[in-house]
Amino acid sequence: MLLALALILYLFVIDTNAVAKFEVISVSMNSVVIHMVKAVNVSKFEMVVHIFDLDHRIPFRQTELSASRSDQLFAFDGLTPSTWFAIRILYRLFFAYNSSKDLATKQELIVQTKNSSRYDQSVVSERIVTIDAVTIDRMHMYIAFKSVFPNVDKIATVIVPELLCEHGTIKPLAQQVHQVARFDFDLSMVILKSKSSNFRSDPKCSTLCIFPFLRVVILNVTETFKARERCASLDEIQREARTVSRAINSAHSIASMCSFLSLVLLYVSHFSL
């Protein structure tokens, strides 16, 4: 049921991708600022904004806003520091050159407020999925993901991935992240489409797109939120995986060193008595 709902929402996003939408431009400890983009021919819009505290799984605020300028900024203040929020925007667009028609749609933004005023407010934390590992062989590419929400009993993370290649797109089935979600991208599918008789030929896959969703129970109602999608080159994905691996190895080395020093201090203190 969860995966089917995620796929339905994913298709909805593709269909509405060209519609005017909102982006987060700055985040502080207590506020989030957004503005509208792709607002071609939009003369006015009205919106109802629902804000949810994801860390505590509660509704946080609801407000109604309208504007006649598509470049107007909207700030949501009074937020809790170092907290993940889901902002659901239900909005109606009115168009300058076709006043008889308007469009009702929705969008969700997931963002984390900062834990200190020292950090740059223009650096926005919206990424809820990280690359854990990448392995590539002749016919397969294996990519593992982790979620920033590790407690699956409270918040379920679902990932819909796509690997864009010269002769087609590889779309493995969506998965819910438990500790890790591992995807197998079968490269033979696009090699066959290339009509090449050589199975060693390069499938020419260049870009990975990730469409993440969250499913949360809030006041006995199951809410589904779409996080910001991400498309990145395979080089960038592999660099990110190497960075994560180095960070984990460094953390293990530091932990081992701390354990060793603790034993040394215990040994020294024992013989100094």
C-alpha positions, 0 to 999 in steps of 0.5 A: 500500500505504501509503495503504491501510494508513493508511485501515484504521488510520483506520477502526479509530480511529473505531470505538474512539474512545469507548474509554478511552485515554491522553493525554500531560500533561507532557514534560520533557527526559528524561521523558513523563507520561501518564494515562488518560481516558474511563475510565468503568466501568474497574476495572483495566487492564494494559498493555505499552508499547513506546517507539521512538526515531524520530530514530534509528529504533530500539527504545528500551524495553519495559515492562509495567504495571498499575493498579487506578486509572484516574487513576494517572499513568505516567512514562517516564523516562530519555529522550533530550532533543530527540527524537521518540518513538513510544509504543505501548501495548497494553492490556487493560481490565477493567470494574467492572460486567461482570467477565466481559468485558474489552477488549484494544486499543491506542494510539500516542502520538507526542511530542517531548522538550524540549531545555531545562529552561526550557520549560513541561513542560505544553506538549506537542509532539505535532503532526507536521503543520503548515498550509503554505497555505490557498486558498479560491475559490467551488467549491474549498478548497486546503490544503497541509500539511508534516511535521516529518519532512522526510526521507521516505526515513527516515520517511514521513508520511501524512495523512487529512483531512476537511472537515466541512460542514453537508450532509456531509463531504468526504474527499479521498484520503490522501496521503504528504507529500513536501515538501508535501501539497496537498489539493483539497476539492471544495465542489460535493459538499456544495452538491449535497447541500444541494439548493440550485439556487444554486451560489453558496450557502455550503457551510457548512464549519466544521471541518477534521480531520487524521489523520496517520500515520507509517511507519518501518522499525525493525530491518528491520520496517516500523512504522506509528504513528498520531499524535494527530488534530486538528480545528480551525475553518477560522478557526483553520486560516487564522490558522495559515497566515498565521502560517506565511507571516509567519514565512517572510517574516520569515526571508527578510527577515532572511537578505537583511539579513544578506547585505547587511550581509556585503557592506557589511562586505566592501566596507568592509574592502576599502577599509580595507586 
